[in-house]
């Protein structure tokens, strides 16, 4: 696999958001703590450099090899 850890983690977070997102009404309310954490972690991931230690921390949190 040639994907970087950051790319694999981003894919997993997006997949979890899609799977846990619920319907449009749930998303519009924006009060599901699981989705809020996933979206915040994805935003952090998008802001950091490829060698930032936060990537390892998030990978461990979400079990991304």
C-alpha positions as CSV (number, residue, x, y, z in Angstrom):
1,X,0.0,0.0,0.0
2,X,1.5,3.3,-1.0
3,X,-1.0,5.6,0.8
4,X,0.5,7.6,3.6
5,X,-0.7,7.3,7.2
6,X,-2.3,10.7,6.8
7,X,-4.2,9.6,3.7
8,X,-5.4,6.4,5.3
9,X,-6.5,8.2,8.4
10,X,-8.4,10.8,6.4
11,X,-10.2,8.1,4.4
12,X,-11.2,6.3,7.7
13,X,-12.5,9.5,9.3
14,X,-14.5,10.4,6.1
15,X,-15.9,6.8,6.0
16,X,-16.9,7.0,9.7
17,X,-18.6,10.3,9.2
18,X,-20.5,8.9,6.2
19,X,-21.5,5.8,8.1
20,X,-22.4,7.5,11.4
21,X,-23.8,10.7,9.8
22,X,-27.5,9.7,10.0
23,X,-30.0,11.5,7.9
24,X,-30.1,15.1,6.8
25,X,-32.1,16.2,9.9
26,X,-29.5,14.7,12.2
27,X,-26.7,16.4,10.3
28,X,-28.6,19.8,10.4
29,X,-28.9,19.6,14.2
30,X,-25.2,19.3,14.5
31,X,-25.4,18.0,18.1
32,X,-24.1,14.5,17.8
33,X,-20.9,14.4,19.9
34,X,-19.4,11.5,17.8
35,X,-19.8,13.5,14.6
36,X,-18.4,16.6,16.2
37,X,-15.3,14.8,17.3
38,X,-14.8,13.1,14.0
39,X,-15.2,16.4,12.1
40,X,-12.9,18.2,14.5
41,X,-10.2,15.5,14.1
42,X,-10.6,15.6,10.3
43,X,-10.1,19.4,10.4
44,X,-7.0,19.0,12.6
45,X,-5.6,16.4,10.2
46,X,-6.2,18.7,7.2
47,X,-4.2,21.5,8.9
48,X,-1.0,19.6,10.0
49,X,2.1,18.6,8.1
50,X,2.7,15.0,7.0
51,X,5.3,14.5,9.7
52,X,3.3,16.0,12.6
53,X,3.1,13.8,15.7
54,X,-0.7,14.4,15.9
55,X,-1.1,12.0,13.0
56,X,0.3,9.2,15.0
57,X,-2.0,10.1,17.9
58,X,-5.1,10.1,15.7
59,X,-4.1,6.9,14.0
60,X,-3.8,5.2,17.4
61,X,-7.2,6.7,18.4
62,X,-8.9,5.4,15.3
63,X,-6.9,2.1,14.9
64,X,-5.4,3.0,11.6
65,X,-2.4,0.8,10.8
